[in-house]
Amino acid sequence: MNNSEKEKDSEKREHSRTKFSGHIFFTTPEGFFEGDLINYSQNGLFIRTTNILMVGEIITFALPYSDDHVKRRGKVVWANESGFGVELLNEP
């Protein structure tokens, strides 16, 4: 990817990403999985894992960078061989 492609990619994001290095556990109706949280923003996160999920799948997880460890839900919006991106769902 050249510099202009990277710039276009970063322009799509509303919120800046924060790098993070830590374990994250997540669940789907199919089971319990784990991965590494690589980065996050106000709206989403990137999980590196060998358990690649389908786009559109809903996962439940606790944010390891949050002091309250409240369970959150998110939707997988993209996936590749390295992991997947999750959009956080706004829930009451």
N, CA, C and O of each residue as an XYZ file, in Angstrom:
368
protein
N       0.856     -1.173      0.000
C       0.000      0.000      0.000
C       0.898      1.231      0.000
O       1.791      1.360      0.837
N       0.652      2.138     -0.952
C       1.470      3.340     -1.000
C       0.918      4.410     -0.062
O      -0.143      4.233      0.536
N       1.646      5.523      0.064
C       1.258      6.556      1.033
C      -0.110      7.153      0.760
O      -0.863      7.409      1.700
N      -0.457      7.385     -0.520
C      -1.763      7.979     -0.809
C      -2.888      7.025     -0.438
O      -3.943      7.472      0.012
N      -2.688      5.712     -0.618
C      -3.700      4.733     -0.217
C      -3.854      4.719      1.301
O      -4.971      4.614      1.808
N      -2.737      4.823      2.033
C      -2.802      4.859      3.495
C      -3.551      6.095      3.965
O      -4.345      6.021      4.902
N      -3.303      7.242      3.315
C      -3.982      8.470      3.695
C      -5.489      8.346      3.462
O      -6.282      8.766      4.305
N      -5.886      7.774      2.331
C      -7.307      7.587      2.042
C      -7.934      6.666      3.070
O      -9.051      6.916      3.523
N      -7.227      5.594      3.451
C      -7.722      4.644      4.432
C      -7.954      5.328      5.771
O      -8.994      5.119      6.396
N      -7.004      6.140      6.222
C      -7.132      6.800      7.520
C      -8.210      7.876      7.492
O      -8.777      8.200      8.535
N      -8.511      8.445      6.299
C      -9.553      9.457      6.194
C     -10.932      8.868      6.432
O     -11.851      9.608      6.783
N     -11.111      7.574      6.255
C     -12.392      6.920      6.446
C     -12.770      6.836      7.921
O     -13.950      6.694      8.241
N     -11.808      6.921      8.818
C     -12.067      6.771     10.249
C     -12.499      8.090     10.863
O     -11.897      9.135     10.618
N     -13.553      8.023     11.664
C     -14.020      9.201     12.383
C     -13.151      9.482     13.601
O     -12.909     10.638     13.949
N     -12.680      8.406     14.252
C     -11.938      8.528     15.503
C     -10.562      7.895     15.349
O     -10.408      6.870     14.685
N      -9.570      8.515     15.967
C      -8.212      7.987     15.863
C      -8.075      6.683     16.644
O      -8.793      6.448     17.616
N      -7.152      5.849     16.208
C      -6.891      4.563     16.841
C      -5.842      4.729     17.928
O      -4.928      5.545     17.806
N      -5.984      3.940     19.001
C      -5.005      3.885     20.075
C      -4.414      2.487     20.069
O      -5.148      1.500     20.123
N      -3.093      2.395     20.005
C      -2.444      1.080     20.029
C      -2.606      0.458     21.401
O      -2.634      1.155     22.416
N      -2.713     -0.868     21.421
C      -2.882     -1.606     22.658
C      -2.255     -2.971     22.462
O      -2.307     -3.522     21.362
N      -1.674     -3.516     23.490
C      -1.092     -4.843     23.405
C      -1.578     -5.653     24.589
O      -1.065     -5.511     25.700
N      -2.561     -6.497     24.356
C      -3.100     -7.299     25.440
C      -4.072     -8.337     24.938
O      -4.565     -8.260     23.812
N      -4.336     -9.293     25.773
C      -5.254    -10.381     25.459
C      -6.699     -9.910     25.556
O      -7.035     -9.062     26.382
N      -7.545    -10.469     24.703
C      -8.974    -10.207     24.781
C      -9.705    -11.530     24.557
O      -9.301    -12.337     23.719
N     -10.762    -11.741     25.296
C     -11.599    -12.928     25.159
C     -12.936    -12.475     24.591
O     -13.455    -11.426     24.972
N     -13.490    -13.266     23.680
C     -14.768    -12.917     23.080
C     -15.598    -14.168     22.852
O     -15.071    -15.273     22.719
N     -16.907    -13.968     22.809
C     -17.818    -15.087     22.613
C     -18.722    -14.820     21.414
O     -19.007    -13.679     21.052
N     -19.153    -15.914     20.825
C     -20.160    -15.920     19.769
C     -21.138    -17.035     20.142
O     -20.891    -17.761     21.105
N     -22.215    -17.187     19.421
C     -23.093    -18.333     19.701
C     -22.378    -19.683     19.529
O     -22.827    -20.695     20.068
N     -21.270    -19.699     18.780
C     -20.524    -20.936     18.542
C     -19.507    -21.266     19.621
O     -19.007    -22.389     19.663
N     -19.185    -20.310     20.504
C     -18.221    -20.625     21.544
C     -17.448    -19.446     22.090
O     -17.790    -18.284     21.866
N     -16.387    -19.786     22.818
C     -15.530    -18.842     23.539
C     -14.170    -18.835     22.846
O     -13.604    -19.897     22.588
N     -13.635    -17.641     22.540
C     -12.391    -17.516     21.795
C     -11.479    -16.485     22.449
O     -11.895    -15.752     23.345
N     -10.235    -16.439     21.991
C      -9.305    -15.427     22.484
C      -8.455    -14.897     21.350
O      -8.316    -15.527     20.302
N      -7.892    -13.729     21.583
C      -7.027    -13.103     20.604
C      -6.236    -11.997     21.266
O      -6.213    -11.881     22.492
N      -5.591    -11.191     20.454
C      -4.825    -10.043     20.939
C      -5.490     -8.773     20.443
O      -5.728     -8.616     19.246
N      -5.786     -7.874     21.355
C      -6.309     -6.573     20.977
C      -5.126     -5.734     20.511
O      -4.193     -5.491     21.277
N      -5.162     -5.299     19.273
C      -4.040     -4.567     18.674
C      -4.251     -3.062     18.759
O      -3.319     -2.318     19.062
N      -5.492     -2.608     18.488
C      -5.800     -1.187     18.624
C      -7.296     -1.010     18.796
O      -8.086     -1.918     18.540
N      -7.666      0.188     19.238
C      -9.080      0.483     19.448
C      -9.329      1.969     19.237
O      -8.404      2.781     19.251
N     -10.590      2.303     19.044
C     -11.031      3.693     18.976
C     -12.354      3.790     19.702
O     -12.811      2.817     20.304
N     -12.960      4.933     19.650
C     -14.243      5.128     20.308
C     -15.316      4.227     19.686
O     -16.266      3.829     20.361
N     -15.157      3.908     18.388
C     -16.181      3.143     17.675
C     -15.839      1.693     17.399
O     -16.729      0.925     17.035
N     -14.585      1.284     17.557
C     -14.256     -0.080     17.163
C     -12.900     -0.537     17.642
O     -12.190      0.172     18.355
N     -12.556     -1.761     17.221
C     -11.275     -2.333     17.602
C     -10.821     -3.375     16.586
O     -11.615     -3.865     15.783
N      -9.537     -3.702     16.635
C      -8.964     -4.742     15.783
C      -8.444     -5.851     16.675
O      -7.647     -5.612     17.583
N      -8.901     -7.070     16.410
C      -8.480     -8.248     17.163
C      -7.674     -9.155     16.242
O      -8.160     -9.583     15.196
N      -6.440     -9.444     16.641
C      -5.618    -10.403     15.899
C      -5.880    -11.774     16.511
O      -5.727    -11.965     17.717
N      -6.274    -12.724     15.672
C      -6.619    -14.060     16.147
C      -6.593    -15.047     14.990
O      -6.692    -14.661     13.826
N      -6.461    -16.311     15.321
C      -6.561    -17.357     14.297
C      -8.008    -17.797     14.123
O      -8.311    -18.553     13.200
N      -8.907    -17.340     14.988
C     -10.332    -17.685     14.915
C     -11.041    -16.602     14.119
O     -11.661    -15.710     14.697
N     -10.953    -16.674     12.815
C     -11.527    -15.644     11.965
C     -13.043    -15.828     11.885
O     -13.534    -16.927     11.629
N     -13.767    -14.744     12.107
C     -15.226    -14.777     12.100
C     -15.763    -14.201     10.796
O     -15.042    -13.546     10.044
N     -17.013    -14.453     10.550
C     -17.678    -13.952      9.346
C     -18.088    -12.499      9.541
O     -18.470    -12.094     10.638
N     -18.004    -11.719      8.468
C     -18.478    -10.347      8.500
C     -19.965    -10.368      8.846
O     -20.732    -11.156      8.292
N     -20.357     -9.499      9.762
C     -21.738     -9.426     10.212
C     -21.996    -10.160     11.519
O     -23.027     -9.955     12.159
N     -21.048    -11.026     11.917
C     -21.222    -11.781     13.157
C     -21.138    -10.842     14.368
O     -20.348     -9.899     14.376
N     -21.957    -11.110     15.381
C     -21.983    -10.318     16.612
C     -21.156    -11.048     17.668
O     -21.320    -12.250     17.874
N     -20.264    -10.309     18.337
C     -19.456    -10.889     19.409
C     -19.717    -10.120     20.701
O     -20.138     -8.963     20.677
N     -19.460    -10.781     21.825
C     -19.546    -10.168     23.149
C     -18.165    -10.248     23.779
O     -17.482    -11.264     23.647
N     -17.745     -9.186     24.464
C     -16.397     -9.126     25.034
C     -16.357     -8.095     26.151
O     -17.265     -7.272     26.275
N     -15.321     -8.136     26.954
C     -15.036     -7.096     27.948
C     -13.787     -6.371     27.475
O     -12.798     -7.007     27.110
N     -13.825     -5.058     27.479
C     -12.686     -4.272     27.014
C     -11.569     -4.293     28.051
O     -11.760     -3.805     29.165
N     -10.409     -4.845     27.709
C      -9.327     -4.960     28.694
C      -8.713     -3.625     29.100
O      -8.050     -3.551     30.134
N      -8.916     -2.572     28.314
C      -8.361     -1.266     28.655
C      -9.323     -0.439     29.504
O      -9.002      0.687     29.883
N     -10.491     -0.985     29.802
C     -11.499     -0.282     30.587
C     -11.454     -0.751     32.036
O     -11.347     -1.950     32.297
N     -11.534      0.175     32.970
C     -11.501     -0.178     34.394
C     -12.752     -0.913     34.860
O     -12.692     -1.699     35.805
N     -13.889     -0.661     34.202
C     -15.134     -1.261     34.672
C     -15.391     -2.669     34.119
O     -16.257     -3.373     34.639
N     -14.664     -3.096     33.083
C     -14.782     -4.436     32.489
C     -16.223     -4.816     32.168
O     -16.608     -5.979     32.288
N     -17.008     -3.840     31.764
C     -18.390     -4.081     31.375
C     -18.407     -4.837     30.053
O     -17.614     -4.553     29.155
N     -19.314     -5.800     29.941
C     -19.432     -6.537     28.690
C     -19.985     -5.616     27.618
O     -20.898     -4.827     27.860
N     -19.413     -5.736     26.432
C     -19.850     -4.960     25.271
C     -20.125     -5.914     24.128
O     -19.680     -7.062     24.130
N     -20.864     -5.419     23.155
C     -21.116     -6.201     21.954
C     -20.650     -5.406     20.748
O     -20.661     -4.175     20.748
N     -20.244     -6.132     19.727
C     -19.806     -5.499     18.503
C     -20.088     -6.383     17.309
O     -20.367     -7.574     17.441
N     -20.009     -5.768     16.133
C     -20.264     -6.476     14.890
C     -18.981     -6.528     14.075
O     -18.308     -5.511     13.909
N     -18.639     -7.704     13.568
C     -17.468     -7.864     12.707
C     -17.762     -7.151     11.388
O     -18.731     -7.481     10.704
N     -16.919     -6.168     11.029
C     -17.143     -5.395      9.803
C     -16.145     -5.723      8.704
O     -16.386     -5.400      7.541
N     -15.034     -6.356      9.047
C     -14.092     -6.865      8.044
C     -13.255     -7.949      8.686
O     -13.112     -7.995      9.908
N     -12.699     -8.825      7.858
C     -11.858     -9.921      8.354
C     -10.835    -10.293      7.288
O     -11.103    -10.204      6.089
N      -9.651    -10.713      7.750
C      -8.635    -11.262      6.857
C      -7.880    -12.338      7.619
O      -8.294    -12.725      8.712
N      -6.783    -12.826      7.061
C      -6.057    -13.934      7.694
C      -5.398    -13.552      9.020
O      -4.986    -14.430      9.777
N      -5.294    -12.261      9.307
C      -4.662    -11.805     10.546
C      -5.641    -11.620     11.694
O      -5.252    -11.695     12.860
N      -6.893    -11.383     11.380
C      -7.871    -11.106     12.417
C      -9.085    -10.411     11.843
O      -9.449    -10.629     10.688
N      -9.720     -9.562     12.664
C     -10.924     -8.889     12.189
C     -11.135     -7.561     12.902
O     -10.636     -7.334     14.005
N     -11.887     -6.694     12.241
C     -12.273     -5.406     12.796
C     -13.693     -5.462     13.312
O     -14.562     -6.089     12.706
N     -13.925     -4.801     14.439
C     -15.224     -4.831     15.103
C     -15.728     -3.403     15.266
O     -14.989     -2.519     15.701
N     -16.976     -3.189     14.919
C     -17.650     -1.930     15.203
C     -18.435     -2.113     16.479
O     -19.253     -3.027     16.581
N     -18.193     -1.243     17.469
C     -18.922     -1.332     18.739
C     -20.378     -0.975     18.520
O     -20.694     -0.017     17.815
N     -21.262     -1.749     19.127
C     -22.688     -1.486     19.009
C     -23.119     -0.548     20.133
O     -22.708     -0.708     21.283
N     -23.944      0.421     19.789
C     -24.503      1.332     20.790
C     -25.732      0.675     21.370
O     -26.756      0.550     20.699
N     -25.631      0.256     22.609
C     -26.732     -0.430     23.256
C     -27.068      0.280     24.566
O     -26.183      0.804     25.243
N     -28.338      0.290     24.909
C     -28.736      0.964     26.160
C     -28.190      0.282     27.382
O     -28.438      0.730     28.501
